[in-house]
Amino acid sequence: MSTPAKIFPTWAFFSVVINGILMLAIALLILRQQGLTAFFGSAHSATPVKHNSQPQVTPTPKLGPRHKFTYPQWVDVLKKEAKAKAEKPPQNLSILAGDSLSLWFPTELLPEDRNWLNQGISGETSDGLLKRLDLFDRTQPHTIFVMIGINDLIRGASDETILENQQQIISYLRRVHPKAQIVVQSILPHGGEEATWERREKLLAIPNSRIRKLNQQLQDIATKANVKYLNLHPLFTNKQGNLRPEFSTDGLHLSPQGYLVWRSALQIYTQIELDKGYKGEVGTRGQGE
């Protein structure tokens, strides 16, 4: 008796195709790195270039006195910024919800075809993000991009805790923003032995293989919840499974090159996976009218 052939879901096929396109985009971006360096050269011309075995450290984007804010001060600022967007709703609003990786996304590198509200806080965890999602309850976003989890791992949280918080984040966003397209983004790898972050030992205690497994489980949660999943992880990973040095400043945070990769992924993904559905109907698979 022959075994019935397994049916390959249509959404899974398109997910593979989209990821393949993103990988191609990354290959092209690597070839453009020299041009990107020139683009940012004027902003960092005063920074000496050190030639050694360690990856070059790119200056962290400056936010003026904001980088010294305490957590409550950050929450207060984000609340006010969200309130402004709610009172005068812009067209095509997209929200970045997450930690320092989202926080430091250079404004000039965010896709121009959208209005952006950055709701990232440095050091944020999945539990912290879950507790402050109500800050942008009154906004009317087209899309909400969520990336969270690396700080949970650094602080020793279990995979079960992280995934439970992610599930609650998804459930909350679907309930409060039924017309928004929710995109859960994968947790990025870290730089491993090449990392220069000040708490490097914390990163080395987290196998990147654990992050890959966690992302697989996160994708399953997103699929079951009928929200989108954007797998950025392979775009930032080298042959050793670590964060590519050229895409990072210290093995944890992203360089301008890294943000260009992320930007391109957002552009391609939204054009192929999101905007096509938004023209005909509001929301994603299974999200309410």
Secondary structure by P-SEA (a helix, b strand, c coil): cccccccccaaaaaaaaaaaaaaaaaaaaaaaaaaaaaaaccccccbbbbbcccccccccccccccccccaaaaaaaaaaaaaaaaaccccbbbbbbccccccccccccccccbbbbbbccccccaaaaaacccccccccccbbbbbccaaaaaacccaaaaaaaaaaaaaaaaaaccccbbbbbcccccccccccccaaaaaaaccaaaaaaaaaaaaaaaaaacbbbbcccccccccccccccccccccccccaaaaaaaaaaaaaaaacccccccccccccccccc
